Amino acid sequence: MAKAPGKPATISTGPVAENRRARFDYEILDTLEAGIVLTGTEVKSLRQGKAQITESYASPERGELWLINAHIPEYLQANRFNHEEKRPRKLLVNKKQLAKLSQDVERAGNTIVPLKLYFNEQGRAKLLIGVGKGKKSFDKRETERNRDWGREKSRLMKEGGRG
């Protein structure tokens, strides 16, 4: 069935937003899948594939885990029931996971970084979060050097097979 012209494509499962910068800026020590509490207009906006989590982070506060500074734009077809674009959103994790994350954050230099926002097979919005330790500038240069060497090596192997 063809989609109607002028109607944006919707995402039923799969990635909505990815924070590719996080793996460059942080050494990811552990990952965890968390649910996210959203309003109806936020879900509709996510289904259109519009979200940014690059400058966001998660913070344990008042016995709960919160996603801070994530940008989900307003749903244009909604009227007065629209949502705030950068409001704090509650993340759903169990008490044991929250205690472990809180303990990891209290260590020096660790932070909870959102890595990927996606819809799972049941169509529920999930957020992949990681406990990250900030990299120093020389670590970032080393990461970049290794990535460049990997590209160069694959190019040389590809050319070497022809000659």
C-alpha positions in Angstrom: 0.0 0.0 0.0 1.5 3.3 -1.0 1.7 6.2 1.4 -0.4 9.3 0.8 1.5 12.2 -0.8 2.4 14.9 1.7 2.0 12.6 4.7 5.4 11.9 6.4 6.7 8.4 6.8 6.3 6.9 10.3 8.6 4.7 12.2 7.0 1.6 13.8 10.2 -0.1 14.9 13.9 0.8 14.7 16.1 3.7 15.6 14.8 7.2 15.9 18.0 9.1 17.2 21.5 8.0 17.8 24.3 9.8 19.8 27.3 8.9 17.7 29.4 11.5 19.5 29.0 9.8 22.8 31.4 6.9 21.9 34.0 9.4 20.8 33.7 11.6 23.9 33.3 8.8 26.5 34.6 5.4 27.1 31.4 3.4 27.5 31.8 1.0 30.5 28.3 -0.5 30.7 25.0 -0.2 28.8 21.4 -0.6 29.8 18.0 -0.4 28.1 15.5 1.9 29.8 11.9 2.7 29.1 10.9 6.3 28.8 7.8 8.1 29.9 6.3 10.2 27.0 3.1 12.0 26.2 1.1 11.3 23.1 2.4 14.2 21.1 6.0 13.2 21.9 5.4 9.7 20.6 3.9 11.0 17.4 6.8 13.3 16.9 9.3 10.4 17.5 7.4 8.3 15.0 8.2 10.9 12.4 11.9 10.4 13.3 12.5 13.8 14.8 14.6 13.8 18.0 18.0 14.8 19.1 19.9 13.3 22.1 23.4 14.5 21.3 23.6 17.0 24.1 21.5 15.1 26.7 22.4 13.1 29.7 20.6 11.1 32.4 20.7 12.0 36.1 19.5 10.0 39.1 17.4 12.5 41.2 14.9 12.0 44.1 15.0 8.2 43.7 14.3 8.3 40.0 16.3 8.4 36.7 15.6 11.5 34.5 16.6 12.3 30.9 17.8 15.9 30.8 18.1 18.2 27.8 16.8 15.7 25.1 15.1 17.6 22.3 11.8 16.2 20.9 10.2 18.8 18.7 6.6 19.7 18.9 4.1 17.7 16.9 2.8 20.1 14.3 -0.6 18.6 13.9 -1.3 18.9 17.7 -3.1 22.0 19.0 -3.1 23.2 22.6 -2.1 19.8 24.0 1.5 19.9 22.7 4.5 19.2 24.9 7.6 21.2 25.9 10.5 20.4 23.6 13.3 20.0 26.2 11.4 19.0 29.4 13.0 16.4 31.7 11.6 12.9 30.9 11.5 10.1 33.4 13.4 6.9 32.5 12.0 3.5 33.7 14.6 1.3 35.4 14.2 -1.0 38.4 15.5 -0.2 41.8 18.6 -2.4 41.6 19.6 -0.9 38.2 19.0 2.6 39.6 21.2 1.9 42.6 24.0 0.6 40.4 23.7 3.6 38.1 23.7 6.0 41.1 26.8 4.3 42.5 28.6 4.5 39.1 27.8 8.2 38.7 29.2 9.0 42.2 32.6 7.8 41.0 34.9 10.5 39.6 34.4 11.3 35.9 31.4 8.9 35.2 28.2 10.1 33.6 25.1 8.4 32.2 25.0 9.1 28.5 22.1 8.2 26.1 23.4 6.3 23.2 20.3 5.4 21.1 16.6 6.2 21.1 14.5 3.6 19.3 11.2 1.7 19.1 11.4 -2.0 20.1 9.5 -4.9 18.5 6.4 -4.1 20.6 6.4 -0.5 19.4 7.5 0.9 22.7 10.0 3.8 22.9 13.3 2.7 24.6 16.5 4.5 25.3 19.9 2.7 25.4 22.0 4.4 28.0 25.6 3.8 28.9 27.8 4.6 31.9 30.7 6.6 30.4 34.0 7.8 31.6 35.1 11.0 29.9 38.0 10.7 27.6 41.0 13.0 27.6 42.1 14.8 24.4 44.9 12.3 23.8 42.5 9.4 24.1 40.3 11.0 21.5 43.3 11.5 19.2 44.2 7.8 19.7 40.6 6.8 18.8 40.7 8.9 15.7 44.1 7.5 14.7 42.8 3.9 15.1 39.7 4.6 13.1 41.8 6.2 10.3 44.2 3.3 10.3 41.3 0.8 10.0 40.0 2.7 7.0 43.5 2.8 5.4 44.1 -0.9 6.1 40.8 -1.9 4.5 41.5 0.2 1.5 45.0 -1.3 1.1 43.6 -4.8 1.5 41.0 -4.1 -1.1 43.6 -2.7 -3.6 46.0 -5.5 -2.7 43.6 -8.2 -3.8 43.5 -6.7 -7.3 47.2 -6.5 -8.0 
